[in-house]
Amino acid sequence: MDWREVTIYTTTEGIGPVEALLEDNGVEGYVLEDAADFEEFLKDTEIYWDYVDEDLVREKRAQETCLKIYLPDSDEGAKQYADIRAALENLKARDEEHAWGRLCTETALTRQEDWEWGWKQYFKPFPVGRGFMIKPSWETVEDPQGRRILEIDPASSFGTGSHDTTQLCMMALEDAVKPGDKLLDMGTGSGILDIAAARRGCADHRRYRRELSENCTRKCGKKPCRDWQRSVRRRAARPEARRGHRRRLRRDRGEYRG
């Protein structure tokens, strides 16, 4: 699905009324660019910066406060956009003091593939903790320097390993997880923590994952968990597995069991 990016121009004083308008029309999320934020930054610039480029100051001061929303590029999205425009006209009529800005819109088409995959060019292998190295499936690592490689393909799922929370969890796993331990990964995302636990020796049948996001559940059955899938295949090849002792693999509701 493609998306229509809608930019609504207003003022700092108009942010509240526009937020209420969007909520009334079923829009729960938006991107806010408040011109007042840059002015506030300039007041405190001596705390953080010795110099601010004059061209940047002129560019930022010329920008209007705006809210950006994303609607599906479909008949339903077109109707929602028409309702929002009508509501903006009503809001403009109520603004007798012209305090809420132009209250007009601009639109642009955002393609789904650009949204989902444009970030890939910036995702490169990098080390985490004492012994892990995270590598996206489309990259290669010539010299892992003795680190355990975690290969993932997160798509839009949370868990590339670049966020501080993920890295702290991985470093905790290095210290805490031992062979034979049980692990519950609540909110699996890309499956990166589960893979890290597997690399630390946590057996397949002692790792449990839960995820509500359909996108994450779909992806966890594919590339992100390829390390885990390989271990399932290896275990299935053992004699005891061929004798009928292979454990079940449950995929309902995003739960995976060895």
N, C-alpha and C positions, 0 to 999 in steps of 0.2 A: 504494500500500500504506500502511495505517496502522500505527502502532507502539505498543507497550505500554511505557510508562515504568515501570520497577521501581526503587523506592528501598529499599535495604537499610540498616537502622540498626545501627551497631556502635559501637566506641570506637577511639581512636587505636591502642591495642594490638591491636585486632582487624582492622585494615586488611590486614595480611599474610595471615592465615588466610582472610579473605574473598576477597582477590585470587586466592589459590591455588585456592579453591573455584570461582570463576568461570572461571578458565583451564581447570580440569578439565572444565567443562561447556560449553566452546566459546565463551566470551565473551572477546573480545580487547581490548575498549575499554570504558571507563567514565568517569564524571565523579565526582571525589572532592571531598567537602566535609569537611575535617578541622577539628574544633573547636579543635584545638591551634594551628592557624595563626593564629586570631584572638588567642589568648592571647599568642602570640609577638609579634604585631603590637603589642599593648598594652604589652609590655615596652619596645619601642623607639619608642613613639609620640612621645617628645620629639624624636626625630631628624627626623621628617617632619611632625608636626602639633603645633599649640599646644593643641588641644582636641579631644576625641572626645565626641560626643553621648552622654549617659548612657542615653537610651532605646535607642540603637544597641548600647551595651555590654550592656545587659540582654537585648536580643533575641538577640544573637550568643552570649552565654554560655548561653542557654537552649537553643540548637540542639545537636542530636546530630551526631556524626560519621556520615556516610553515603556510600554509593556508589550512583550511579545508572547503570542500564544500559537499553538499548533493544532490545526483542525484537519480531519481526514479529507483528502481530495476526492470527495464523493458527493452524491446528491444530499446525503444527510449533513455532511460538512458544509455544503453550500447553503443549506437552509439555516444551519446554526450561524453561519457568517452573516446572512441577511438579517437574522433576528438581532445579532449584536450591533450591526450598523444602524438598525432602526432604534435600538435602545440608546446608542450614542447620540443620535439626533435628538431624542427626547431629553437626554442629559444636557446637551448643549443649549436647548431651549430654556432649561431651568437655571443655567449659569448666567444670571443677569449681570454679574460683575466681571465676567470673563476671567475668572480665577483658575479655571480648569484647563486652559489651553485650547488647542485647535480641535481636539477630540476627533481627529480624522484617522484613516487607516491606510496602510500600504500592504500589499501582499506579494509573496514570492513562493515559488514551488520548491519544495525540498523532497528529493527522491529518497526512498527508503534505503536503497543500497548505499547512497552517499552517507546517510546518517549512521548506518550500521557499521560500515567498513572503512570510512575515511580515517579513523584513528589508527588503523593497522600500521601505517608507515612510521608511526612514532613508537611502537611497542617493540623494544629490542631486548635481548637476553640481559639479565642483571643478577648479581648475587644477593642472597638474603641470609642473614645470620652467619653462623660459622661454617655451614656445610651445604647449603642449598643454592641452586642456580635455577631461576625461572626462565623458561624458553618457550616462546610461542611456536606453534607447529610449523609456521612458514619460515622460521629462521634456523640457522645452523650455528653450532658452537664448535670451533676448531679445538680449543683447549679449555675444558671445564675446570682445570686446576684442582682436580681431586674432589670437586663438589658433586653432590647428587643432583642430576638434572630433573626438573619437574616440567614436563611438556604439557602445555594447555592450549586450548583454543576457546577463549571465554565468550566470544561474540559480545552481546550486550549484557551478559551476566556479571554480577559483582564478583571480583576475585582475580584480578590480574596480578596481584602481589605487589603492586606499587603503592597501595594505601598503607598508612602506618598501622592501622588496626590489623590488617592481614599479616604484615611483617612481624608484628609483636606476637600474634598467635603462632606463627611459624617458629619463631625463636623460642617460645614457650614449649612447643612440641619437641624441639631439639633436646630440651632439658628434661621434659616430663615423660614422654612416651617411650615405653620399653616393649620388646617382644612379649606377646601374651596379654598386653593391655587391651581393654575395650575402649572404643571411641565413638561418641555421638557427635556428628557434625550437624548442628541445628541451624538451618539456613545455608545450604550447601553452596549456592551460587555456581561458580565454575567447577567446583570440586577440588580446588587447589589444596585445601587443608587435609582433605581425605587422602590425596596423593602423597602429601608430605608425610602423613602418618604411616602410609604404606612403606615409604622409603626408610622410615625409622624402624620397620619390622613389625608393625601392627598388622596382624593377619587379616585376610579378606573377611572371614566369617565373624570377626570381632569388631568390624567397623560398620557403623550405621549412619545413613544420611537422610535428612529430611529437608524438603524444599517445597514451597507453595507456588512459586512462579512457574508458569507453564513453559516459558522460554528456557529457564534453567533446567527444568526437568527434561525437556527435549534435548538440550545440549549435553546433559550429563550422561545420556545414553549413547553419545557419539564421541567426538574427539577429545573433550576436556579430560575424560577419564580413561584415556587409552592405556595408561600405565596399569590401572586397575583391571581393565579388560584383558590385558595380556596375562595378568596373574590368574584370572579366572580360567583362561584357556590352558595355562600351564597346569593348573590343578586338575582340570578335566582330563588331562592326558595321563594322569597318574593311574596306576593299576586299581587303587581303591575306588577311584571315580568311575572307572570302566565297570567295576563290579556293582554299580548301582548306588554308590554312596555319595554321589555328587549332590552338593547342597543346592537348595533352590535359589534362584535369582529373582527377587521381587522388584517389579518396576511400578507397582501401583502407588500413586500419590508421591512419586519421586523418591521412594525408599528403596535402597539397594542393599541386599544382603548376600554374603558369600555362602 
